Amino acid sequence: MTDKENQISKWRTTSEMLRHILITGGCGFIGSHVVRHFVKNYPQYLIVNVDKLTYAANPEYLKDIENEPNYVFVKADVCDHQRMKEIFSTYAIDSVIHLAAESHVDRSIADPFAFARSNVMGTLTLLQTAKTFWEKKQYKNNIFYNISTDEVYGALGFDDGPFLETTPYDPRSPYSASKASADHFVRSFYHTHGLPVKLSTCSNNYGPCQYPEKLIPVIIHNIVHNKPLPIYGKGENIRDWLYVEDHAKAIDLIFHKGQTGETYNIGGNNEWQNITLVRKLIEITDRLLERPQGYSLPLISFVTDRPGHDLRYSIDTTRIETQLGWQPQMSFDRGLEITIRWYLELFKT
């Protein structure tokens, strides 16, 4: 344990903090936005950010809150059972918001073992740790909230209805299979041990701080540097896009008001074919770079499709809208421009 951890733990694990929340993967893309949201909006909560700091994580994303009195960062691997037990004990953790995961489909095809370890065994390690610490008080005031993906539901055709929370799981990639397995373990601890769990499945997130291997940051980066814009197949695949801060707000609502044992779909109601999205990114990025309209269109390059590439994802958000009153607030044009401006600053350096 570091000196900072020791110093903070002396007073932060007292009753003056209403909740002691462990957020995993908090230096990643979605996780950093969730951590910031909770630290800024709930000063009465102790937020413990645990991140292994793999390639896609960056503590600089949270530079603006690193000295906040209700925030502490711990570098650790969620698969390390002994370390998780130490963290639960040191900070009297009463709730978990679990986002730590390997998430890039291409990487899961190349190395499925890494995804099984992080996404399945990491989740199971946290579940077992939470059970051990919380069952002594019969799970009073405890929440284990697992963040999943719409990819666990499989794929849709062009004319199929959207995924519901009751849609049977049908994962098509090692990534989605690992997330589906994690979800099943979460539900098993709810039914077997009575562990108070909540789950949510989300559509594709976009916004600042995403590691530049995903579609939107790759396209922006390549436009800036006049490199080919790779698009799988014919660019016909459809995804629903959700602004990351809207996702963070939905997580807040589910954590505080969602029903125990329930799953909530979180989507942007914002479906786009990949080729249409890329053309939109070109339009906005070229404008911000003060280039002629359509300047970067010739950079579009169709490449061999990814194995098992799901055609379409679409997500029904009726449950979270009717039960919790949530709806996405960010318009796609505005969200894309904010995102592109952030990456233009990043790629200058």
N, C-alpha and C positions, 0 to 999 in steps of 0.2 A: 504493500500500500504506500502511495506517495505521501509526502509531507502535507500537500494540499488536501488530499483525501482525509488524512488524519485530523487536520485542523477543522475542516468543515464538518466532519462527522460528529464532533464533540457537541455541536449545538443544533445541527440540522435534523437530527433524528429525535428531536423533542416534540412535545405535543403542540407547539406553536404552529407547526406546519399541518394543515388539514389533511393533505394526502402526500404520500411519498411514491412518486410514479417513476418506474423504470421504463424508458423509451429506448428500444434497441434500434441500431442502425441510424442513429440520429445525426450522423455526419454525411449521410447519403443524400440523394436528391429529395425524395419525399420526406424522409426523416428529418432533415434539417429544417424544412418548413413547419413540420409538426412540432418539433422542439421549440422553435422560436415562437410559434403561436401560443403554446402552453406557458412558456416562461413569461411572455409579455402580458398575457391575459389572466394568468392565475398566479400572482405573486405569493399567494398563501399556500401554494403547492411547492414541494421540493421536486425538481425535475432532474433525474439522474440519467444522463445520456451515455449509453454503453455502445461502443463501436470498435470493431477490430481494426479499422482504418486500412481496408483493402484498397485496391486500385481506384474504385469508384467513389470513395469517401474522401472528404476534405474538411478538416476542422476550421479552415478559413471561412467556410460558409457561415459559421456561427461566431465570427470574430466580434460582432456587434453585441453579443449577449454573454460572452465568456466570463465577464466579471459580475454578472448579475447575482445578487445574494441568494436567489432560489435555484441556482443552476450549478451543476457539477458534471464534469466529463470524466469518464473512466474508460481507458483503452483496455478492452477485453474481448475475448471470443465467446460467443454465446454457447458454443459447444463445450466449453471448459466448465464442467459441473462444479468443481471445487471453487473456481473463481466466482461463479454465479451465486453459490451459497454464501461466500464471503460478502458479496455486494448486497444480497438480500438482508444479511445480518447487520452489516455496517450502517445501511441507510434505512432499515426497517421498512422495506418495500412492501406496499400494500396493493399496488396495481401495476400491471404491465401493459404497455402498448407496443406490440411486437411488429417491427417493420424490417429488421435485419434479414436480408436475403440476397442470394445471387439471382439476377433477374434478366440477363440477356439471353434470349433464345439461342442465338448463334453459338455463344459460349457453352450453353448446355448441351448442344449437339456434339461439340468437340470434347467436352469433359463432363459427362453426366455425374461422375462420382463427386465432384466438387459441389454440385447442386444438391445431391442427396445428403451430403454431410452438413452443409450450411442450412439448407431449408428444412430438411426433415429432422436430422439429429439435433440441430440448434433449437428448433421448436420443442422437441421432446425434452431436451435438457431443461429448458425454461419451465415447461409444464410440470416436470417432476420436482423442480426446485420450489415452484410456487405451491404445489400441493403439500410438500413437506413443511413449509413455513406457515401456511395459512390454515391447514386443517386443524391445528391445535386450538384455534379460536372459532372453529366451525364456519370458516369462510365469511366472517362478518366484515363488511365494508371492503371486500376484495373484488377486483376485476382483472380478468385476463382477456385482453382484446387483441385478436389476431387479424392482421391486414393481409388480404389475399388478392387475387386477380381474377378478372372475368375469363381468363384463358383456361381456367379449370373446367369450364362448361363445354369446351370444344370449339367447334366452328359452325357458322351459319351460312346458308345460301343467300343469294341476293334478295329473295322474297320471303325469307323466314321471319317469324316474329322474334322479338328480342329475348335475351336470357332473363329468366325469372330466378328468384332465390330458390325456387323448387326445381329448377332445371337439373336433370341428372348430370353428374360429373362425367366428362368424356375428354380428358386431357390428351393433347396430340403431340406434345414435345416433352423432352426430359425436364425442361423448366416447369411447365404446367403440371406435369406428373408429380414433381417434387412439392409444389405448392398444394396440390390436391391431397397428397399424403399428409402434409402438415395439418391441413384443415381437418382431415379425418381424425388425427391424433387429438386435436383440440376438442372436437365434439366427443370423442371417446372419454376424455377426462371429465367432461361435463356429465355424461350419462353414467359413468362408472363411479366417479369420486364425488360428484356434486360440485366440482370446481366451477365457479361463476365465470362463464366465458361469453364473449361477444365476438362476432366475425363480420367482416365486410369484404366484398369483392369490388374492385374498381376497374374502370376502363383505362385506356392509355393516358398517362399524365404528361403534361408539357409545362414548361416554365423555366425560370432561371435555375441554375445549379445542377442541371442534368449532365451526367458524364457524357462527353462527346463521342459516343459509339451508337447512340440511338438515332432514329431517323431525322428528327428535326434538327438537333445540333450538328449532325454530320452534314446535312444539306446546307445549313448556314455557313459552317466552316468552309465547305468546298466552294460555295459561291464567293466568299470573301477572297479565297486564294485561287480562283479561276481553275478549279479542278473538276473532273467529271462528277456528275451527280448520280450515284448508283441507285437504281430502282429495280427491285426484284420483279422478274417476269415481265408482265405488261403494265404493271402499276395499278392493277384492278382491285387489289386487296383493300378492304374497307375497315377502318378503325373509328371508334368513338373517342373523341379527345376531350379531356377534362383538365382545366387549369389547376395547377398543384395547390394553390392557396384555397380554392374551393374545396378540394379534397381535404385539406387540413381542417377546415371548418366543419365538414361532414364528420370527420373523425372525432372532433370535439363533441358534437351533438350525440353521436352514438355512444361515446364513452360515458357521457353524463345522463343521457335520457333513453338510450336504447334498451330494449328488453334483454334480460339475461337469457342465453341460449339461442338468441336470434341471429340471423344473418341479414345484412343490408347490402343491396347493390348500390354503388355510387358511380354515376355516369354523367357525361356532359350533355347528353341528348344532342350530339354534335358529330354526325358520321361523315367521313370524307374518304374518297378513294385516294390512295397514295399519290397517284399521278396528279390529281387535282390539287392536293395539298402542296406538293412540290412546286407546282406552278404558282400557287399563292405565295409560298415562301420566296420564290424568285421575284415576284412582283414587289413585295414589301422590302426585301433586302436590297434589291437594286435601287429602289427609290431612296432608301436611307443612305446608301452609298453614293447617291447622286450619279447613278449610271443611267444610260438611256433605257427606256421601257423595253423589256424583253431581252436585255443585253445577255443575260445568263441562260436563256432558254436553250441555246445550242449545247450547253454542258450536260443536258439530260442524257443519261446512258443506261439503257436497259441491260441488266445482268441476269445470269442464270438464277432461276428461282431457288429459294431456300427449301430444303427437304421438309415435306409435311407442312408447308406454309398455309396456315388457316386463312380461308377466304375472307370471312367477315366476322366481326364482333359487334354486337348491339346489346345494350343493357337497359332493362326496364327499372326505372327509379321510383315507381309508384309507392313502394313501401316506405322508403325514407321520406318521401314528400308528404304522404298522408299521416304517418305516425309522428314524424319529428319536425315537419315543416321546412325541410331543407330543399333548396334549389340552387343550381349553379348560378353565380352572379356575374362572372366575367364573360364578356362577349369574346368570340373567337378572334375577331380582327384586333381588338384591343390587347387581348392576351398574347397573340402572336407578336405584335409590335413590341410589347414590353420584353418578351423573351428574346426577340432578335436584337434589340438594343443592348440587352445584357451580354449576349454573346459577342456582339461587335466590340464591346469594350474588352471582353476577355481575350479575343483573338488579336487585339492590337498588341498585346504584350508578348 
